[in-house]
Amino acid sequence: MRGVVRRVGQWGEESYAVRSNG
């Protein structure tokens, strides 16, 4: 689920979404 899509440095949006989920 791409809720909070924010490019965090070199991670990206996918990583951020995964972190939000858990």
C-alpha atoms as one frame of an Amber mdcrd trajectory, in Angstrom:
protein
   0.000   0.000   0.000   1.588   3.228  -1.110   0.129   5.524   1.523   2.985
   7.716   2.664   5.103   7.937  -0.466   8.177   9.970   0.451  11.653   9.612
  -1.021  13.849   9.162   2.019  17.419   9.672   0.823  18.508   6.587  -1.140
  15.765   4.307   0.147  12.854   5.486  -1.961   9.092   5.230  -1.709   8.846
   1.426  -1.756  11.064   1.051   1.299   9.131   3.770   3.104   5.814   2.035
   2.383   7.178  -1.286   3.637   8.451   0.354   6.822   5.046   1.886   7.457
   3.413  -1.520   7.159   5.914  -3.039   9.534
